[in-house]
Amino acid sequence: MTAQNEGPITIHAVKDKADKREFVELAYRLNRGDPAWVPPLKNEVYDLLTPGKNPWFEHGKANYFLARRGGRTVGRISAHIDFLALEQPASQGMGPGTGNWGLLEAEDGETAHALIAAAEDWLRGQGMTRALGPLSISVWDEPGLLIEGFETPPTIMLGHNSPLYRAWIEAEGYQPVKKLYNYAVEIVDGFPPIVNRIVAAGEKNDRIRIRRVDKSKFDAEAKLIMGILNDAWSDNWGFVPLTDGEIAHVGKKLKDIVFEDLIRVAEVDGEPVAFMIVLPNINEKLIEMDGSLFPFNWAKLLWWLRKPRSKRLRVPLMGVVKKLQNSRMASTLAFMMIEYIRRDGVARYGAEQGDIGWVLDDNQGMNAVAEAINATVNRVYQLYDKKL
């Protein structure tokens, strides 16, 4: 990212299709030289930004800005407000007066300064008194700025950014408010003996049933899992409930990369109380595609999805209902689901490593689970805030 001093920076709100195209395309131009950056599929980026395509806009609004210098686009940023987030308790990280920004890309610090100022001005104009970011766009999409772990490409649904951005953001007066960890764990040879003992004890408990999802009942299974998620995560920092529209959207988006043997639901006395979702790392294919399925990438991707081989698997979501959290039963269910999926991941997908995250830095339960299976932090994301 080399700054070209060709005149003053001007900020322009995205107003039409040409502006939106510049907004999307800029990320590919600025990051193309970074071997660890994985180009997202462009149609998914457009859907993220577009009301009617992204159900987040049913409870949120956003504005997008471009920075130009000498007729060139040199940066971008989004500013947005989630009305459901405004209704959450301030003690949980969101709350009244909190707006967000994200999707930052900039050629240099001067550009980043102008973009962040524009996002803050828009948020102030909407009555916000605090900025929390970066979020792209929802807390359920890609929260946080990568501050550790730049060396290797991220797995599916994890963000990546230039290491320069941290200093630029902190120079604007933003303070760290929350860290999110991603853990890596070697899975070929299994887990430590204590984990195996817990799993074996759980298998002897007639109250427990660990089952695969039934993809023939996909919509019902997605609704069940997201219902557990909304309960399990409701006290977490940054929580914003997923709406029925968002649950349906997530299900549709993930349906092609959901495999029955990589998702488990745990039942106790016949009641579904926990789940674990694992996804094959489609980024291993996307990194070759430069964001486009054409002309032949769609065929390559479809062929891979028929029977994916994935060295790394990612756990983006897991949860246990609140009434069981911090109990011995919760730990047993977690270790059983992890071990069952580990076995299938190694045997059927050629997996060698698992990624678990994001995990909040104060989530004692999940951090303890990660420690028990000898997982180590390989990526750290930082969320910042600032009074407006």
Secondary structure as a PSIPRED ss2 file (coil, helix, strand):
# PSIPRED VFORMAT (PSIPRED V4.0)

   1 M C   1.000  0.000  0.000
   2 T C   1.000  0.000  0.000
   3 A C   1.000  0.000  0.000
   4 Q C   1.000  0.000  0.000
   5 N C   1.000  0.000  0.000
   6 E C   1.000  0.000  0.000
   7 G C   1.000  0.000  0.000
   8 P C   1.000  0.000  0.000
   9 I E   0.000  0.000  1.000
  10 T E   0.000  0.000  1.000
  11 I E   0.000  0.000  1.000
  12 H E   0.000  0.000  1.000
  13 A E   0.000  0.000  1.000
  14 V C   1.000  0.000  0.000
  15 K C   1.000  0.000  0.000
  16 D C   1.000  0.000  0.000
  17 K H   0.000  1.000  0.000
  18 A H   0.000  1.000  0.000
  19 D H   0.000  1.000  0.000
  20 K H   0.000  1.000  0.000
  21 R H   0.000  1.000  0.000
  22 E H   0.000  1.000  0.000
  23 F H   0.000  1.000  0.000
  24 V H   0.000  1.000  0.000
  25 E H   0.000  1.000  0.000
  26 L H   0.000  1.000  0.000
  27 A H   0.000  1.000  0.000
  28 Y H   0.000  1.000  0.000
  29 R H   0.000  1.000  0.000
  30 L H   0.000  1.000  0.000
  31 N H   0.000  1.000  0.000
  32 R C   1.000  0.000  0.000
  33 G C   1.000  0.000  0.000
  34 D C   1.000  0.000  0.000
  35 P C   1.000  0.000  0.000
  36 A C   1.000  0.000  0.000
  37 W C   1.000  0.000  0.000
  38 V C   1.000  0.000  0.000
  39 P C   1.000  0.000  0.000
  40 P C   1.000  0.000  0.000
  41 L C   1.000  0.000  0.000
  42 K H   0.000  1.000  0.000
  43 N H   0.000  1.000  0.000
  44 E H   0.000  1.000  0.000
  45 V H   0.000  1.000  0.000
  46 Y H   0.000  1.000  0.000
  47 D H   0.000  1.000  0.000
  48 L H   0.000  1.000  0.000
  49 L H   0.000  1.000  0.000
  50 T C   1.000  0.000  0.000
  51 P C   1.000  0.000  0.000
  52 G C   1.000  0.000  0.000
  53 K C   1.000  0.000  0.000
  54 N C   1.000  0.000  0.000
  55 P H   0.000  1.000  0.000
  56 W H   0.000  1.000  0.000
  57 F H   0.000  1.000  0.000
  58 E H   0.000  1.000  0.000
  59 H C   1.000  0.000  0.000
  60 G E   0.000  0.000  1.000
  61 K E   0.000  0.000  1.000
  62 A E   0.000  0.000  1.000
  63 N E   0.000  0.000  1.000
  64 Y E   0.000  0.000  1.000
  65 F E   0.000  0.000  1.000
  66 L E   0.000  0.000  1.000
  67 A E   0.000  0.000  1.000
  68 R E   0.000  0.000  1.000
  69 R E   0.000  0.000  1.000
  70 G C   1.000  0.000  0.000
  71 G C   1.000  0.000  0.000
  72 R E   0.000  0.000  1.000
  73 T E   0.000  0.000  1.000
  74 V E   0.000  0.000  1.000
  75 G E   0.000  0.000  1.000
  76 R E   0.000  0.000  1.000
  77 I E   0.000  0.000  1.000
  78 S E   0.000  0.000  1.000
  79 A E   0.000  0.000  1.000
  80 H E   0.000  0.000  1.000
  81 I E   0.000  0.000  1.000
  82 D E   0.000  0.000  1.000
  83 F H   0.000  1.000  0.000
  84 L H   0.000  1.000  0.000
  85 A H   0.000  1.000  0.000
  86 L H   0.000  1.000  0.000
  87 E C   1.000  0.000  0.000
  88 Q C   1.000  0.000  0.000
  89 P C   1.000  0.000  0.000
  90 A H   0.000  1.000  0.000
  91 S H   0.000  1.000  0.000
  92 Q H   0.000  1.000  0.000
  93 G C   1.000  0.000  0.000
  94 M C   1.000  0.000  0.000
  95 G C   1.000  0.000  0.000
  96 P C   1.000  0.000  0.000
  97 G C   1.000  0.000  0.000
  98 T E   0.000  0.000  1.000
  99 G E   0.000  0.000  1.000
 100 N E   0.000  0.000  1.000
 101 W E   0.000  0.000  1.000
 102 G E   0.000  0.000  1.000
 103 L E   0.000  0.000  1.000
 104 L E   0.000  0.000  1.000
 105 E E   0.000  0.000  1.000
 106 A E   0.000  0.000  1.000
 107 E C   1.000  0.000  0.000
 108 D C   1.000  0.000  0.000
 109 G H   0.000  1.000  0.000
 110 E H   0.000  1.000  0.000
 111 T H   0.000  1.000  0.000
 112 A H   0.000  1.000  0.000
 113 H H   0.000  1.000  0.000
 114 A H   0.000  1.000  0.000
 115 L H   0.000  1.000  0.000
 116 I H   0.000  1.000  0.000
 117 A H   0.000  1.000  0.000
 118 A H   0.000  1.000  0.000
 119 A H   0.000  1.000  0.000
 120 E H   0.000  1.000  0.000
 121 D H   0.000  1.000  0.000
 122 W H   0.000  1.000  0.000
 123 L H   0.000  1.000  0.000
 124 R H   0.000  1.000  0.000
 125 G H   0.000  1.000  0.000
 126 Q C   1.000  0.000  0.000
 127 G C   1.000  0.000  0.000
 128 M C   1.000  0.000  0.000
 129 T C   1.000  0.000  0.000
 130 R E   0.000  0.000  1.000
 131 A E   0.000  0.000  1.000
 132 L E   0.000  0.000  1.000
 133 G E   0.000  0.000  1.000
 134 P C   1.000  0.000  0.000
 135 L E   0.000  0.000  1.000
 136 S E   0.000  0.000  1.000
 137 I C   1.000  0.000  0.000
 138 S C   1.000  0.000  0.000
 139 V C   1.000  0.000  0.000
 140 W C   1.000  0.000  0.000
 141 D C   1.000  0.000  0.000
 142 E E   0.000  0.000  1.000
 143 P E   0.000  0.000  1.000
 144 G C   1.000  0.000  0.000
 145 L E   0.000  0.000  1.000
 146 L E   0.000  0.000  1.000
 147 I E   0.000  0.000  1.000
 148 E E   0.000  0.000  1.000
 149 G C   1.000  0.000  0.000
 150 F C   1.000  0.000  0.000
 151 E C   1.000  0.000  0.000
 152 T C   1.000  0.000  0.000
 153 P C   1.000  0.000  0.000
 154 P C   1.000  0.000  0.000
 155 T C   1.000  0.000  0.000
 156 I C   1.000  0.000  0.000
 157 M C   1.000  0.000  0.000
 158 L C   1.000  0.000  0.000
 159 G C   1.000  0.000  0.000
 160 H C   1.000  0.000  0.000
 161 N C   1.000  0.000  0.000
 162 S C   1.000  0.000  0.000
 163 P C   1.000  0.000  0.000
 164 L C   1.000  0.000  0.000
 165 Y H   0.000  1.000  0.000
 166 R H   0.000  1.000  0.000
 167 A H   0.000  1.000  0.000
 168 W H   0.000  1.000  0.000
 169 I H   0.000  1.000  0.000
 170 E H   0.000  1.000  0.000
 171 A C   1.000  0.000  0.000
 172 E C   1.000  0.000  0.000
 173 G C   1.000  0.000  0.000
 174 Y C   1.000  0.000  0.000
 175 Q E   0.000  0.000  1.000
 176 P E   0.000  0.000  1.000
 177 V E   0.000  0.000  1.000
 178 K E   0.000  0.000  1.000
 179 K E   0.000  0.000  1.000
 180 L E   0.000  0.000  1.000
 181 Y E   0.000  0.000  1.000
 182 N E   0.000  0.000  1.000
 183 Y E   0.000  0.000  1.000
 184 A E   0.000  0.000  1.000
 185 V E   0.000  0.000  1.000
 186 E E   0.000  0.000  1.000
 187 I C   1.000  0.000  0.000
 188 V C   1.000  0.000  0.000
 189 D C   1.000  0.000  0.000
 190 G C   1.000  0.000  0.000
 191 F C   1.000  0.000  0.000
 192 P C   1.000  0.000  0.000
 193 P H   0.000  1.000  0.000
 194 I H   0.000  1.000  0.000
 195 V H   0.000  1.000  0.000
 196 N H   0.000  1.000  0.000
 197 R H   0.000  1.000  0.000
 198 I H   0.000  1.000  0.000
 199 V H   0.000  1.000  0.000
 200 A H   0.000  1.000  0.000
 201 A H   0.000  1.000  0.000
 202 G H   0.000  1.000  0.000
 203 E H   0.000  1.000  0.000
 204 K C   1.000  0.000  0.000
 205 N C   1.000  0.000  0.000
 206 D C   1.000  0.000  0.000
 207 R C   1.000  0.000  0.000
 208 I E   0.000  0.000  1.000
 209 R E   0.000  0.000  1.000
 210 I E   0.000  0.000  1.000
 211 R E   0.000  0.000  1.000
 212 R E   0.000  0.000  1.000
 213 V C   1.000  0.000  0.000
 214 D C   1.000  0.000  0.000
 215 K H   0.000  1.000  0.000
 216 S H   0.000  1.000  0.000
 217 K H   0.000  1.000  0.000
 218 F H   0.000  1.000  0.000
 219 D H   0.000  1.000  0.000
 220 A H   0.000  1.000  0.000
 221 E H   0.000  1.000  0.000
 222 A H   0.000  1.000  0.000
 223 K H   0.000  1.000  0.000
 224 L H   0.000  1.000  0.000
 225 I H   0.000  1.000  0.000
 226 M H   0.000  1.000  0.000
 227 G H   0.000  1.000  0.000
 228 I H   0.000  1.000  0.000
 229 L H   0.000  1.000  0.000
 230 N H   0.000  1.000  0.000
 231 D H   0.000  1.000  0.000
 232 A H   0.000  1.000  0.000
 233 W C   1.000  0.000  0.000
 234 S C   1.000  0.000  0.000
 235 D C   1.000  0.000  0.000
 236 N C   1.000  0.000  0.000
 237 W C   1.000  0.000  0.000
 238 G C   1.000  0.000  0.000
 239 F C   1.000  0.000  0.000
 240 V C   1.000  0.000  0.000
 241 P C   1.000  0.000  0.000
 242 L C   1.000  0.000  0.000
 243 T C   1.000  0.000  0.000
 244 D H   0.000  1.000  0.000
 245 G H   0.000  1.000  0.000
 246 E H   0.000  1.000  0.000
 247 I H   0.000  1.000  0.000
 248 A H   0.000  1.000  0.000
 249 H H   0.000  1.000  0.000
 250 V H   0.000  1.000  0.000
 251 G H   0.000  1.000  0.000
 252 K H   0.000  1.000  0.000
 253 K H   0.000  1.000  0.000
 254 L H   0.000  1.000  0.000
 255 K H   0.000  1.000  0.000
 256 D H   0.000  1.000  0.000
 257 I H   0.000  1.000  0.000
 258 V C   1.000  0.000  0.000
 259 F C   1.000  0.000  0.000
 260 E H   0.000  1.000  0.000
 261 D H   0.000  1.000  0.000
 262 L H   0.000  1.000  0.000
 263 I E   0.000  0.000  1.000
 264 R E   0.000  0.000  1.000
 265 V E   0.000  0.000  1.000
 266 A E   0.000  0.000  1.000
 267 E E   0.000  0.000  1.000
 268 V E   0.000  0.000  1.000
 269 D C   1.000  0.000  0.000
 270 G C   1.000  0.000  0.000
 271 E E   0.000  0.000  1.000
 272 P E   0.000  0.000  1.000
 273 V E   0.000  0.000  1.000
 274 A E   0.000  0.000  1.000
 275 F E   0.000  0.000  1.000
 276 M E   0.000  0.000  1.000
 277 I E   0.000  0.000  1.000
 278 V E   0.000  0.000  1.000
 279 L E   0.000  0.000  1.000
 280 P E   0.000  0.000  1.000
 281 N C   1.000  0.000  0.000
 282 I C   1.000  0.000  0.000
 283 N H   0.000  1.000  0.000
 284 E H   0.000  1.000  0.000
 285 K H   0.000  1.000  0.000
 286 L H   0.000  1.000  0.000
 287 I C   1.000  0.000  0.000
 288 E C   1.000  0.000  0.000
 289 M C   1.000  0.000  0.000
 290 D C   1.000  0.000  0.000
 291 G C   1.000  0.000  0.000
 292 S C   1.000  0.000  0.000
 293 L C   1.000  0.000  0.000
 294 F C   1.000  0.000  0.000
 295 P C   1.000  0.000  0.000
 296 F C   1.000  0.000  0.000
 297 N H   0.000  1.000  0.000
 298 W H   0.000  1.000  0.000
 299 A H   0.000  1.000  0.000
 300 K H   0.000  1.000  0.000
 301 L H   0.000  1.000  0.000
 302 L H   0.000  1.000  0.000
 303 W H   0.000  1.000  0.000
 304 W H   0.000  1.000  0.000
 305 L H   0.000  1.000  0.000
 306 R H   0.000  1.000  0.000
 307 K C   1.000  0.000  0.000
 308 P C   1.000  0.000  0.000
 309 R C   1.000  0.000  0.000
 310 S C   1.000  0.000  0.000
 311 K C   1.000  0.000  0.000
 312 R E   0.000  0.000  1.000
 313 L E   0.000  0.000  1.000
 314 R E   0.000  0.000  1.000
 315 V E   0.000  0.000  1.000
 316 P E   0.000  0.000  1.000
 317 L E   0.000  0.000  1.000
 318 M E   0.000  0.000  1.000
 319 G E   0.000  0.000  1.000
 320 V E   0.000  0.000  1.000
 321 V C   1.000  0.000  0.000
 322 K H   0.000  1.000  0.000
 323 K H   0.000  1.000  0.000
 324 L H   0.000  1.000  0.000
 325 Q C   1.000  0.000  0.000
 326 N C   1.000  0.000  0.000
 327 S C   1.000  0.000  0.000
 328 R H   0.000  1.000  0.000
 329 M H   0.000  1.000  0.000
 330 A H   0.000  1.000  0.000
 331 S H   0.000  1.000  0.000
 332 T H   0.000  1.000  0.000
 333 L H   0.000  1.000  0.000
 334 A H   0.000  1.000  0.000
 335 F H   0.000  1.000  0.000
 336 M H   0.000  1.000  0.000
 337 M H   0.000  1.000  0.000
 338 I H   0.000  1.000  0.000
 339 E H   0.000  1.000  0.000
 340 Y H   0.000  1.000  0.000
 341 I H   0.000  1.000  0.000
 342 R H   0.000  1.000  0.000
 343 R H   0.000  1.000  0.000
 344 D H   0.000  1.000  0.000
 345 G H   0.000  1.000  0.000
 346 V H   0.000  1.000  0.000
 347 A H   0.000  1.000  0.000
 348 R H   0.000  1.000  0.000
 349 Y H   0.000  1.000  0.000
 350 G C   1.000  0.000  0.000
 351 A C   1.000  0.000  0.000
 352 E C   1.000  0.000  0.000
 353 Q E   0.000  0.000  1.000
 354 G E   0.000  0.000  1.000
 355 D E   0.000  0.000  1.000
 356 I E   0.000  0.000  1.000
 357 G E   0.000  0.000  1.000
 358 W E   0.000  0.000  1.000
 359 V E   0.000  0.000  1.000
 360 L E   0.000  0.000  1.000
 361 D C   1.000  0.000  0.000
 362 D C   1.000  0.000  0.000
 363 N C   1.000  0.000  0.000
 364 Q H   0.000  1.000  0.000
 365 G H   0.000  1.000  0.000
 366 M H   0.000  1.000  0.000
 367 N H   0.000  1.000  0.000
 368 A H   0.000  1.000  0.000
 369 V H   0.000  1.000  0.000
 370 A H   0.000  1.000  0.000
 371 E H   0.000  1.000  0.000
 372 A H   0.000  1.000  0.000
 373 I C   1.000  0.000  0.000
 374 N C   1.000  0.000  0.000
 375 A C   1.000  0.000  0.000
 376 T E   0.000  0.000  1.000
 377 V E   0.000  0.000  1.000
 378 N E   0.000  0.000  1.000
 379 R E   0.000  0.000  1.000
 380 V E   0.000  0.000  1.000
 381 Y E   0.000  0.000  1.000
 382 Q E   0.000  0.000  1.000
 383 L E   0.000  0.000  1.000
 384 Y E   0.000  0.000  1.000
 385 D E   0.000  0.000  1.000
 386 K E   0.000  0.000  1.000
 387 K E   0.000  0.000  1.000
 388 L C   1.000  0.000  0.000
